[in-house]
Amino acid sequence: MTSAGSGVVDPSEDATRRQFWKWSFVAAMAGYIDAGSIVAGSVGLGLWVRTFGLSDSTVGLLGAFSSNAISAGVGALIGGYVCDKYGRKKIYAYDLLLYMFGTLWIIFAVNTPMLFVGYVIVGLTVGADIPASWSLITEFSPADSRGKFGALAQVLWSLGPVVTLLLGLALQPLGMLGIRLLFAHLFLVALVTWWMRHGIGESALWKREVATGAGASGSSRGVRWTDGVRPLLSRRALPTMLFLIGMYGIWNLFAGTNGFYYPYLLQVFGSQSEAASVGLQSLYFLLVALFTGLVFMPLNDRINRRLLFALSSLIQMIGVLFLALLPLNFTTALGYILAIGIGGGFGAQHFFQLWSGELFPTRLRSTAQGLMFAVVRIALGIWSFFVPLVTATGFRNLAFILAGFLFVSGVIGTVFGPRTEGRTLEEIETSGGWQRPPSGELAAGAAATDQ
């Protein structure tokens, strides 16, 4: 449970599963506010285009710098470093306050610059929250259930958009007021989550790493960012980094395009009503949540994870090929949603969270996650800028490109995915060849996190 009077989460103690679920839920709310902000933007995009007169290039820039891409990547880069230097909980004290500030800019936006400011702030904060939340879940979860507890973040990542989309559908008659209320709901969720997180303590594994002096410098300046990144560029770590960035990053080019642009594209090229497109999007996220619970949570800690990954990639690729090969109508869109929703319930997003936490030692875990997440989201931001231009040449061209992304990602994950199911973090670290540096890289900063 927790050490007496310290509030420190310790996986070595006989904590109940109920408490693990509670801790996981509070940490996993990062997924709700991250995906919720992305999908709220996708719901409002068509209205913003009409109200503010956004051009295709401006839409591309908004997607590139929104919480879906570049700003989230930069936030993850900063947040991962802070987590490893000062502790995972340090992010929790401030990031959601900044998130709420960013949503206020969007809520009260009267022009395009206000939208950009709000989305950049929101993106920075959700990005910073990701390595903190994922590291905490990884470090306090039992070895035989680490994937199951981590999957709760993916369930909430799906339920956040469902609530956002259905609320957006109900508020649709209100026009711009409805979009403002949609982001107001995210403001309230962030406020409640920030308050609930005060009950979560620091990661015991991180504190133990600090207490035993895992690192080199005892100076009051603490660890420089380059000290954390340099080991990740070594021959031991770089192949793992490239594997995860390739597997997840290429998949995310598809997922990011779907998440931010799909309702907008469906309205423009499929002549579907806004209500129909929102309904299809809600179905997609419900399917992801459902198959996370039915497939990923009970199986990923027990069977060969490569098989799940390969099956997910194949199902999603077939769904995208529906858009490329069949008439673009409601039936085709429904088939597409069913395929990518079912496959998304046990695919790349889930395995990136899991493997990125398992394959790096505690002293580097959040920095590694933040660096990889940054590369992935920034790459998505660059790609997002070109999506409207690619789509202008023909929607089917875009669909074939997205199917190619899924194929390449599927091959990488299936061929190179590690066998880590059921193993402790210490066993994985040892088998990966990680050794502790001579003296305490993280020592400076330990006092700052003591409760």
Backbone hydrogen bonds, N-H to C=O, Kabsch-Sander energy under -0.5 kcal/mol:
donor,donor_aa,acceptor,acceptor_aa,energy
3,S,8,V,-1.3
6,S,3,S,-1.9
7,G,3,S,-1.2
9,V,7,G,-0.5
9,V,202,E,-1.8
10,D,1,M,-1.5
13,E,10,D,-1.4
15,A,13,E,-2.3
20,F,16,T,-1.9
21,W,17,R,-2.5
22,K,18,R,-1.9
23,W,19,Q,-2.8
24,S,20,F,-2.8
25,F,21,W,-2.5
26,V,22,K,-2.1
27,A,23,W,-2.3
28,A,24,S,-3.0
29,M,25,F,-0.8
29,M,26,V,-0.6
30,A,27,A,-1.4
31,G,28,A,-2.1
32,Y,28,A,-0.7
33,I,29,M,-2.1
34,D,30,A,-2.0
35,A,31,G,-2.3
36,G,32,Y,-2.3
37,S,33,I,-1.5
38,I,34,D,-1.7
39,V,35,A,-2.8
40,A,36,G,-2.3
41,G,37,S,-1.4
42,S,38,I,-1.6
43,V,39,V,-2.4
44,G,40,A,-2.0
45,L,41,G,-1.3
46,G,42,S,-0.5
48,W,44,G,-2.8
49,V,45,L,-2.6
50,R,46,G,-1.7
51,T,47,L,-3.0
52,F,48,W,-2.7
53,G,49,V,-0.8
54,L,49,V,-0.7
59,V,55,S,-2.5
60,G,56,D,-2.2
61,L,57,S,-2.2
62,L,58,T,-2.6
63,G,59,V,-2.3
64,A,60,G,-2.2
65,F,61,L,-2.3
66,S,62,L,-0.6
69,A,66,S,-1.7
70,I,64,A,-2.5
71,S,66,S,-0.6
72,A,66,S,-0.8
73,G,69,A,-2.0
74,V,70,I,-2.5
75,G,71,S,-2.3
76,A,72,A,-2.3
77,L,73,G,-2.0
78,I,74,V,-2.1
79,G,75,G,-3.1
80,G,76,A,-2.8
81,Y,77,L,-1.3
82,V,78,I,-2.2
83,C,79,G,-2.4
84,D,80,G,-1.8
85,K,81,Y,-1.9
86,Y,82,V,-3.1
87,G,82,V,-0.7
87,G,83,C,-1.2
90,K,87,G,-0.5
91,I,87,G,-0.5
91,I,88,R,-0.8
92,Y,88,R,-0.7
93,A,89,K,-1.0
93,A,90,K,-0.6
94,Y,91,I,-1.4
95,D,91,I,-2.5
97,L,94,Y,-0.6
98,L,94,Y,-1.6
99,Y,95,D,-2.0
100,M,96,L,-2.3
101,F,97,L,-1.7
102,G,98,L,-2.2
103,T,99,Y,-2.3
104,L,100,M,-1.5
105,W,101,F,-1.1
106,I,102,G,-1.4
107,I,103,T,-2.9
108,F,104,L,-2.1
109,A,106,I,-1.1
115,L,111,N,-1.3
116,F,112,T,-2.2
117,V,113,P,-2.6
118,G,114,M,-2.3
119,Y,115,L,-2.6
120,V,116,F,-2.3
121,I,117,V,-2.2
122,V,118,G,-2.6
123,G,119,Y,-2.6
124,L,120,V,-2.4
125,T,121,I,-1.9
126,V,122,V,-2.5
127,G,123,G,-2.2
128,A,124,L,-2.0
129,D,125,T,-1.8
130,I,126,V,-1.2
132,A,128,A,-0.8
133,S,129,D,-2.6
134,W,130,I,-2.8
135,S,131,P,-2.1
136,L,132,A,-2.0
137,I,133,S,-2.3
138,T,134,W,-2.3
139,E,135,S,-2.4
140,F,136,L,-1.8
141,S,137,I,-1.1
145,S,142,P,-1.7
146,R,143,A,-0.6
149,F,145,S,-2.6
150,G,146,R,-2.2
151,A,147,G,-1.7
152,L,148,K,-0.5
152,L,149,F,-1.1
153,A,150,G,-1.4
154,Q,150,G,-0.6
155,V,151,A,-2.0
156,L,152,L,-2.4
157,W,153,A,-1.9
158,S,154,Q,-1.2
159,L,155,V,-2.6
160,G,156,L,-2.3
162,V,158,S,-1.5
163,V,159,L,-2.5
164,T,160,G,-2.4
165,L,161,P,-3.5
166,L,162,V,-2.6
167,L,163,V,-2.4
168,G,164,T,-2.3
169,L,165,L,-2.3
170,A,166,L,-2.2
171,L,167,L,-2.0
172,Q,168,G,-0.6
172,Q,169,L,-0.7
174,L,171,L,-2.0
175,G,172,Q,-1.9
177,L,174,L,-1.4
178,G,175,G,-0.5
179,I,175,G,-1.4
180,R,176,M,-2.2
181,L,177,L,-2.4
182,L,178,G,-1.8
183,F,179,I,-1.9
184,A,180,R,-1.7
185,H,181,L,-1.8
186,L,182,L,-1.0
187,F,183,F,-1.8
188,L,184,A,-2.0
189,V,185,H,-2.2
190,A,186,L,-2.4
191,L,187,F,-1.9
192,V,188,L,-2.3
193,T,189,V,-2.5
194,W,190,A,-2.6
195,W,191,L,-1.9
196,M,192,V,-2.4
197,R,193,T,-2.1
198,H,195,W,-1.1
199,G,196,M,-1.7
200,I,197,R,-1.7
204,A,9,V,-1.7
207,K,203,S,-2.1
208,R,204,A,-2.6
209,E,205,L,-2.0
210,V,206,W,-2.1
211,A,207,K,-2.9
212,T,208,R,-2.1
213,G,210,V,-1.5
214,A,209,E,-2.1
215,G,213,G,-1.7
218,G,216,A,-0.5
222,G,219,S,-1.5
227,D,224,R,-0.7
228,G,224,R,-1.0
228,G,225,W,-0.6
229,V,225,W,-1.7
230,R,226,T,-2.6
232,L,229,V,-0.9
233,L,229,V,-0.8
233,L,230,R,-1.4
234,S,231,P,-1.2
238,L,234,S,-3.1
241,M,237,A,-2.3
242,L,238,L,-2.9
243,F,239,P,-2.3
244,L,240,T,-2.4
245,I,241,M,-2.7
246,G,242,L,-2.4
247,M,243,F,-2.9
248,Y,244,L,-2.6
249,G,244,L,-0.6
249,G,245,I,-2.0
250,I,246,G,-1.5
251,W,247,M,-1.0
252,N,248,Y,-2.6
253,L,249,G,-1.0
253,L,250,I,-0.5
254,F,250,I,-0.9
254,F,251,W,-0.7
255,A,251,W,-2.3
256,G,252,N,-3.2
257,T,253,L,-1.2
258,N,254,F,-2.4
259,G,255,A,-3.0
260,F,256,G,-2.1
261,Y,257,T,-1.9
262,Y,257,T,-0.6
262,Y,258,N,-1.4
265,L,261,Y,-3.4
266,L,262,Y,-2.9
267,Q,263,P,-2.0
268,V,264,Y,-2.0
269,F,265,L,-3.2
270,G,265,L,-0.6
270,G,266,L,-1.7
271,S,267,Q,-0.6
272,Q,266,L,-1.2
277,S,273,S,-2.2
278,V,274,E,-2.3
279,G,275,A,-2.2
280,L,276,A,-2.3
281,Q,277,S,-2.2
282,S,278,V,-2.4
283,L,279,G,-2.0
284,Y,280,L,-2.1
285,F,281,Q,-2.1
286,L,282,S,-2.3
287,L,283,L,-2.3
288,V,284,Y,-2.2
289,A,285,F,-2.4
290,L,286,L,-2.8
291,F,287,L,-2.9
292,T,288,V,-1.7
293,G,289,A,-1.8
294,L,290,L,-2.3
295,V,291,F,-1.9
296,F,291,F,-1.6
297,M,292,T,-3.0
299,L,295,V,-1.5
300,N,296,F,-2.5
302,R,299,L,-2.2
303,I,299,L,-2.1
307,L,304,N,-1.0
308,L,304,N,-0.9
309,F,305,R,-2.4
310,A,306,R,-2.7
311,L,307,L,-2.3
312,S,308,L,-2.3
313,S,309,F,-2.3
314,L,310,A,-2.2
315,I,311,L,-2.3
316,Q,312,S,-2.3
317,M,313,S,-2.3
318,I,314,L,-2.1
319,G,315,I,-1.7
320,V,316,Q,-2.0
321,L,317,M,-1.9
322,F,318,I,-1.0
322,F,319,G,-0.5
323,L,319,G,-0.8
323,L,320,V,-0.6
324,A,320,V,-1.3
325,L,321,L,-2.3
326,L,322,F,-2.3
329,N,327,P,-1.6
333,A,329,N,-2.5
334,L,330,F,-2.5
335,G,331,T,-2.2
336,Y,332,T,-2.4
337,I,333,A,-2.4
338,L,334,L,-2.5
339,A,335,G,-2.1
340,I,336,Y,-2.6
341,G,337,I,-2.2
342,I,338,L,-2.3
343,G,339,A,-2.5
344,G,340,I,-1.7
345,G,341,G,-0.6
345,G,342,I,-1.2
346,F,343,G,-1.4
347,G,344,G,-0.7
351,F,347,G,-2.0
352,F,348,A,-2.6
353,Q,349,Q,-1.8
354,L,350,H,-2.0
355,W,351,F,-3.1
356,S,352,F,-2.4
357,G,353,Q,-0.9
358,E,354,L,-1.8
359,L,355,W,-2.3
364,L,361,P,-1.8
365,R,361,P,-1.3
368,A,364,L,-2.7
369,Q,365,R,-2.4
370,G,366,S,-3.0
371,L,367,T,-2.7
372,M,368,A,-2.6
373,F,369,Q,-2.8
374,A,370,G,-2.2
375,V,371,L,-2.2
376,V,372,M,-2.5
377,R,373,F,-2.8
378,I,374,A,-2.6
379,A,375,V,-2.1
380,L,376,V,-1.9
381,G,377,R,-2.2
382,I,378,I,-2.3
383,W,379,A,-2.4
384,S,380,L,-3.1
385,F,381,G,-1.3
386,F,382,I,-0.7
386,F,383,W,-1.3
387,V,383,W,-1.0
390,V,386,F,-2.7
391,T,387,V,-3.0
392,A,388,P,-1.6
393,T,389,L,-0.6
393,T,390,V,-1.3
394,G,391,T,-1.7
397,N,394,G,-0.7
398,L,394,G,-1.2
399,A,395,F,-2.0
400,F,396,R,-2.4
401,I,397,N,-1.9
402,L,398,L,-2.4
403,A,399,A,-2.2
404,G,400,F,-1.9
405,F,401,I,-1.9
406,L,402,L,-1.9
407,F,403,A,-2.0
408,V,404,G,-2.4
409,S,405,F,-2.5
410,G,406,L,-2.4
411,V,407,F,-2.2
412,I,408,V,-2.2
413,G,409,S,-2.5
414,T,410,G,-2.2
415,V,411,V,-2.3
416,F,412,I,-2.4
417,G,413,G,-1.4
420,T,418,P,-1.0
422,G,143,A,-0.6
423,R,420,T,-1.8
428,I,424,T,-2.2
429,E,425,L,-2.6
430,T,426,E,-2.4
431,S,427,E,-2.5
432,G,428,I,-1.5
433,G,430,T,-1.6
434,W,429,E,-1.9
441,E,439,S,-0.8
442,L,214,A,-0.5
443,A,440,G,-0.9
444,A,217,S,-0.7
446,A,443,A,-1.9
449,T,445,G,-0.6
449,T,446,A,-1.4
450,D,446,A,-0.9
450,D,447,A,-0.5
